[in-house]
Amino acid sequence: MKSAITKTILISFLLVFVFSACTHLPKPEERIGKSGNYLDSGKHQPNARERARHALTGKDSFEWWYFDGHLDTGETFVGVFYALSPTDGKSAVTFSLYSPDFKKSSFLQSYQNGEMKFSREDVDINGPAGHVRRLDDRNYQVRWNMEGIVADLKLTMAAPGWMPAGQEGINKNSPDFFWNIHQARNHFEGTITREGQTRKVKGVGYADHNWGTRPLNEVARHWIWGRIFADDYTIVYADVNYINPSINSRPLYVARGDKIIVGAGSPTIRQWDFVTHPALKRHYPRKVSIDFAEGGVETHLQIQFQALVEDVDLLTTSSLNPLSRWFLRTFIARPAYFRVIAGYKGYITENGKVTPLEGECLYETVEFE
């Protein structure tokens, strides 16, 4: 009897070992995203309807408004308002505050649909846990009112928003995934209250908006997204590896002050020097380069890993039970999120004038497979 039990246990472990190979992905040598020709994505800012809640159908639809900022104290915040969360379809509000050494305090409140109000005319969000209000063309008022923390911030635009357009890539109907920037860079000031103590804060931040009609793991295999605040220049870039092979576009936004000088879908973005996370078994790059030249503007940047500040097993953020998570992680996929602080060095050329750039930035990668 003991022999049969032992044999069963050994076979079970062997099956798990064999089938776990289904979720094994070899570490890439490099990833290079580039287009054969210039893709003009325009320099349009999102209009009121593009900033507002969208009319989405389907059980897998999602939509959220994202805000982050770096405080003068060295702290960082990330706050999100979900009309439809991609994990469970509910409305939710999240706020995370990171200390200067990136110790994270997180706050989450979820709601049944209808408990939060989202305008379809322009961005205007109201609910028990806070609000988002667009005051005028340059200013937003955003409030998180959650158990454990209250943040009241006024965001003043420094670099404008962007609604990528064009015949290829993001914001076409075919990807079922849409994105725009509300404020590529802002200066914020306000207060944060925690444990009964209110303090004034100020800093520099960013705001964007995502929505779609299909699960993200059915739209893309992986992506990298990053932004750089380099003196007077603001740079936002992404490379999404779409499952649909006909989509070959990666957004690049460059602004000088409050003027957009590049709105394109065709930079060359190279990722290499990958490392495998020991627990999540997924890979992220430690080196990234961005190269673009068109219309009298060149952008050439080298980005070097400094620190991994966040790593998330995305299955743990879902509403699945532990057994389902284990099954998916073992036999189907290991979706993971990585957030990296990095250094950058390079230059931007405008009509022959070269401006050297150097400093610190962030990028994030998401692996869906």
C-alpha positions, 0 to 999 in steps of 0.5 A: 500500500505504501509503495502504491502511495509513494508511486502516486506521489512521485508520478504527481510530482513528475507530471507537475514538473513535465507540464510546468514546462508549458509555462517556461519561456526561454530568456530572450537575447534581445527584443527589437521593435522597429518599422520599415517606414515612418508612421505619423501618429499626429500631434493631437491632444485627446478631445472631451469624448476621448478623455471621458468614459467610453461606451464599451460592450462585452464582459471583458471590457476594461477602462481606467485613468492612471496618475503618478507623481514624484514628490519633492521628498523623494516619495512616489505615488501611483493612483488609478480610477477603474470604471471596469477593472481588467481583473474582475470587471468592477469599479475600483480606486487604488492609491500607492505611496512609495517611500524614497527607498520604495517601500510600498503602502497600498490602498484599494477600494472596490465597488459594484457597478453604479456606485461610482459615476463616470461622465461620458461627456468629459473626464469627470469621476465621482465616488466614495473614494475620491474624484477626478475633475478637469478644471480647465485646459491646463488643470485637474483636481484629483482626490483619493479619500480612502481608509488610511489615506487622503490625497488632494492634488491639483495637477497643472499641465507642463507638457500636453496630452496626446491621442495617437492616430494614424493607419496603424497601431494603437487606437485602431479598432482592430487591437481592441486596446486603446490609450491616450495621454491626458498630461504627459507632464504636470506639476502638482501641489496639494496635501496628503493626510495619513494617520491624522497628520496632514502635510503639504506636497508638490512634485512632478507627475503624469496622467493617462487613460486606457480602455479596451474590449478584450482581455489584455493577454489576448491582445499582447504577449508583452510590452515595455512602457516608459517615460523620461522627464529630461530638462525641458523635454518630455519623452513617452515611449512604448513597444507592445508586442501584439498577437495580431501580426499585422500591427507593427507600431510603437508610440513615441511622444516627445515634447519640448516645453508645452509643444509636441515635436514628435508624435510617431509610431516608428521609433526603433526600441531595443531591449537586451541584457535580460534577467530572469526573476527568481520567483516569477520566472519571467524576464525583464531587460536591464538595457533599453535604447530608443532611436528615432529620426524624422522631420528634423528631429532625432532622439537617441537614448540609452537606458540602463537599469538601476533598481527593480522597485516592484515585481508582481505576479499578476495572477495574485491581483485577479479574483481567481481562487488559489487552486485556479491560480496554481493551475494557470501558473503551472500549466498556462501562463505566468503573467508578471509586472516589473517596474524599474528605476533606471538612468538614461543618457543620450541626446535630442537634435532639433534642426541641427541643434544637439541637446545632451540629456542625462538623468534618472527615469522609470520603465515598466514591463508586462509579460502576459505569457 
